[in-house]
């Protein structure tokens, strides 16, 4: 995304709101992941209780296993929090936060084994808790594979030694579903955490890309300034050196060189102005593209339409207007949708920005809400547009806020 000085200023002004929305987005993904893992565990406990109920287990045993299962599920929550803290590079927490849940999982497994007589019941809580630990790269895969193979082996032993030998073939259908689910639970958990790792990696890559883009822009500016000023300064130095040599022999020639040096200074100054203007002035198509990227990064669904030949529009007027309206959509809009349009109508240019009106917006609402300071918000936009001979129309609906700006072709 191309940016200039003013665009970055607008982005900086809205950084807290944008960062908050991005943080909410990645946090929501994390809680979806945690909710999925907990749902897997709850379903497994319910399947185990159902199998015991079908086998005629006493109510006391069912309540004991249910209570132990709830405690075990609660103990896995600190493991997920520890996983996120380590994955996001936050300060490491003490091993006690991982040791206690592991002890609880062992106790839950022993209780389930005592009442059901199945070895897989003793192993699956510990296997699940181990899958939630943040192992070094490549280790978690081996741990999950080893835990799955162990659960398969224990299930085979239980089927042959306990279920078929003691309870008969009729009990196989009773236990096949909870045992199968217990076997695949660590793999499903590892897949959920892998997805979260992907989200974290993408978020870091997005931040690295933004920093790299800013660095490249600074290097480009530094190179252009160096090339421009270096050339002119070298020419001026040579002209002044020649003046110094001629001043005692040919005063008129020395004065000519001084005039040439002054002209070179003027050229350098004008070149610097042109360079600064080039970085300050971005084509309006790029301005709208910047605005669309910024709004989409904040989670807003954006639609834009830019007519061909937009580079002929009065950018010195519309550029700041686009940046200001984008800033205020982020600050005060509802954050669900926005629409930006730049088109040519007869002898006028028409720019319109509309968005959903946030319920928590300031009383003035919408894309230009709450902008009292001089030079910003609705008052600043109206002043800028009227000075260029244009008009501003504000439309407020029940759930929509729109600003329409009309500028004559010759506006500057």
N, C-alpha and C positions, 0 to 999 in steps of 0.2 A: 504494500500500500504506500503510495507516494504521500509524503507529508511535507509541510513547510513550517516555518516558525510559528505562524498564527494557528495552524492546525494543531500543532503540538501543544500550544497554549490552551486551546479549547479542550484537548484531550486531558491535559493535566488538571484543568479545572473540574472535569467530570470524573477524574480518576477514582475518588472514593466511591461514587455510585457504581461505576463500571466494575471496579474491583469487588464490590460487595455482591453484585449480581453474578460475576464469575465464580466467586467463592461459594455462593449459594448453589450454583450449578454443580460444582464438583463435590460439594458436601452432600447434595441430594443423591448423586451417584453412589457415594460411599454408604449412605443409609439404605439405599436400595440393596446394595451388596450385603450389608449386615442383616437386613430384614430377610433376604433370601436364605442366608446361612441359618438364621434362627428358625425360619419356617421349615427347613429341612430337618432340623433337630426336633422340633415340636412334632412334626409328622412321624418321625421314627418312634418317639416315645408313645404316641397314640397308637401306632401299629403294634408296639410291644404290649401295651396294656390290653388292646383288643385281642391279641393272641392268647394272653394269659386268661382273659375273661372267657374266651371260647373253651379253654382247657379246664374251666371250672375252678380257677384259683380263688381262694377266700378273699373277701373284701379287704381284710387287713393287709394282705400281701399287695393287692392292687393299689391301695392308698400309699403303702410304703414305697413301692416302685414309682408311683406318680410323683410323690413328694421328692424323692431322690432325683428323678428326672428333671423336675423344675429347678432344683438347686443346681444341677449340672448345667442346664441350659443357661441359667443366670451366670454361672462361673465362666462360661465361654465369652461373655460380653467383654470383660477386661482383656481377654486375649485379642479380640478384634481391635479394641482401642489401642493396645500395645502395638499391634501390627501397623495400624495407620500412623502412629507416632514415629515408628522407626522408618516406615516407607517414605514419609514426608521430611525426613531429616531432622525431626524434633529431638530434643534431649532425651536420651535413653532413660527408661524407667527401670526400677529395681527388678531383679529376678524374682522377688517375692510375688510380684503381680502375675508371673507365669507359673510359679511353683504351686501356689494355692489352688488355682484351677486344675492343675494336673493331679494334685492329691484328691480333689473332689471327684474328678473323673474316675480315678481308681476306686474310690469308695462306692460310687454309683454302679460301676461295673461289677464289683463284688456283690453288692446287694441284688442286682438283677440276676447274677449267676446263682445266688443262694436260693432265690425263689423260682427261677425258671429251670435251673440245672443245665443251661447252655453256656458253653465256653465263649461263643461269639458275643453273648451278652456282656461278659466280663471285659472283652477287648474293645468293643466299638466306641465307648465313651473316651477312652484314652487315645485311640487312633484318631478320633475326630479332633480332640484337643491338640494333639501333635500336629495335625494338618493346619491348625490355625496359627502356629508359631511362625515367626518371620525367619526362616532358615536362610543361610547364604545361598547365592545363586547356584542352582543345580541340585542342592541338597534336598529341598522340599520335594522335588520330583521323585528322588530315590526314597525318601521317607514315605510318601504316599503310596508308591508302588509296593514297598515292603509291607506297609500296613494292610494294603488291599490283599496281597498274597497271604498274609497271616490270617486275615478274616476269612478268606476262602477256605484255607486249610482247617481252621477251627469249625467252620460251618459243615465241612465234609465229615469231620470227626463227630460233631453233634448229631448229624443226620444218621450216621451209621451206628453210633454207640448209644445215643440217648433217645432220639425221636423214634427211629424204626425199631430199635431193640426193646425199649421200655414201653413206649406209648403206642407203637404200631403205625401202620401206613396211614391211618386216618388222621394222625396228628401232623403229617408232613404238609398237607395243605394249610393247616393252621399256622405253621411257622415259616413257610417258604417266603412269604412276602416280607415280613420284618427282617428275616435274615438277609435276603437279597438287598433290601434297602440299606441295612447296616454295612454291607460290603461296599456299596457304591457311594456312601455318604462322604468319605474322605476325598474321593475323586471329584465329586460335585463341589465340595468346599474349595478344593484347590483350583478348580476352574473359575469359581466366583472371585477368588483372590487374584488369580491371573488377570481377569478382566479389570479389576481395580488397578493392578500394576500398569496395564496398558493405558488407562485413563491418566494416571500420574505421569507416565512417560510422555504422553501427548501434551499434557499441560506444561511440563517442563520444556518440551520442544517448542511450544508456542512462545513461551517467555524468552527462550534462547533466540528464536527467530526475530522477535521484536528488538532485542538488544543488538543483534547482529545488523539488522536494518538501520538502527540509529547510528551504530559505529560506522557503517559504510557511508551513510549520509555525511557524517562529520569528516571522514577522510576525503570525500569528494569535494566538500566545501573547502577544506584545507588545501587540497591540490589546486583548485581553481584560484584561490586567493594567492597561493605561492607563485603560480605561473603568471598571473596578472601583475602582481606587485613586483615580483622579481625582475620581470622584463623592464618595467618602467623605471624602477630604481637603478638598474644597471645603466640604462640610457641616460638618466639624469646625472649619475655619477660621472660618466664619460663627458657629458656636456660641461659640467662644472669643472672638471679637470682641464678640459680644453680652454675654458674661460680663464682659468688661473694662468695658463701658459701664454695666452694672448693679451692679457690685461696690460702688460708692460710694453708690448710691441704694437698692437693694433687694437685700440680701444673700441672702434666701431665693430670689429669682428667679435671682440669679447662680449659686447652688449648683445650682438645677435645670438651668441651662444646662451647668454643669460635668458633672453626671450624664448629661445627654443627649450631651455630647461623649464621655464615657467609653463610653457605650453605642454610639456611632458607631464608636469605636475597636474595640470588641468585634465589631461587625458587619463592619468591614473585615477584621479578623483572621480571622473565621469565613469570610468570602467568599473570602479568599486560600486558606484551607485547602480549601474546596470546589473552588476553581479548580484547585489543585494535585492534588486527588484525582481530578478529572475527567480531567486529563491523564495521571495515573498509572494509572487504572483503564480498561482497554479491554475491551469485551465479549468473552467467550470465543470467540465465533464469529470476531471480528476477530483475536484472538490466534492462533487456529489458521490463519486466512488468512495472517497475517504469517509464521507458521512455514513454511507451504507455499511462499510466495513466496521466502523466504530459502533453503530447501532446493533449490527448483527453479533458483534463480539459481546455485547451486553445482553444478548438473548432476545432481541426484538426481531420479529418477522418484518422485513423491509421490502417494499416494492419501489422501484425507481424507473423513471422514463426521461431520457435526455434526447432532444431533437438533434439531428445532424447540423453541424455548423455552430455548435454551442460556443466554440472559441471566439465567435464574433460578439457574444453578449458582453455587456459591461461588467467585466470581472472585478474591477476595483470596488464596485458597489455590491454585487451579488456575492462575491467571495466571503466577505465578513458576515453577510446575512446568513449564508448557508452554514457557516461555522457556528454562529450564535444560535440559530434555530436547532441545530443538532445538539449543542450543549444543553439547551433547555428541554429538549425531548428526553434526554437522558436524566436530567435532574427532576423533572416534574411530570413527565408522561407516564402512562400506565405501564409501559414496557412490553406490551403485547404485540402491537403492530405500528408501522409508520409508512408513509408514502411520500416520495419526493418527485416533483415533476418540474422540468424546465423545457419550455416550448416557445415557439415564435408565432405570434398572432398579429397579422397585419404589419404595422410599423412599431410594434411593441414586443418586449420580451416578458414572458409570464413565468414566474416561479411560485410553486405552491408546495407547502409542507403541511401534512395532516397526520394526526396520531390519535390513539385512544387516550382519553382524558383520565389520568390516574385519580383514584378515589382519595388519595392522600396528598393531592397536589395543593399548591397554594391557591388562594381565592381567585386569582386571575386565571388559573388553569392552563393546562396543555403546554404547547410547545414554547410559549413565551412567558410562562408563569413566573411570578415572583421576582421579576427583574426590575428593581427600582433604580440601581445605580446609573448615573449618566453614562451614555455610550454603550449600554448593555440592555438586553431584553427588548421589550416592545417599544419603549420610548426611544432607545438608541436606534433601532431599526427604522422606525417611522422617520426620525430626524434624518438619517442617512439617505433613505429613499426619497424623501421630499426634497432634499437638497439637490438630488440628481434629476428632479422633475418627474418622479414617479408617484405611485399611490400604493397604500397598504390597506388591505381588507382583512378583517378578523372575523372568523365565523366560529361560534361556539354552539355545539349541539349538546344533546343529552349525554352522549358517550364519545363525542369526537370534538377535536379542536383543530382548526385549520387557519393558516395564514396565506393569503394570496398577495403577491407583489407584482405590479405592472411597471415596467420601465421603458421609456422610449429608446429607440435604437441608438440615438446620438448621446445617450447618457454617459457621462464619464465621472 
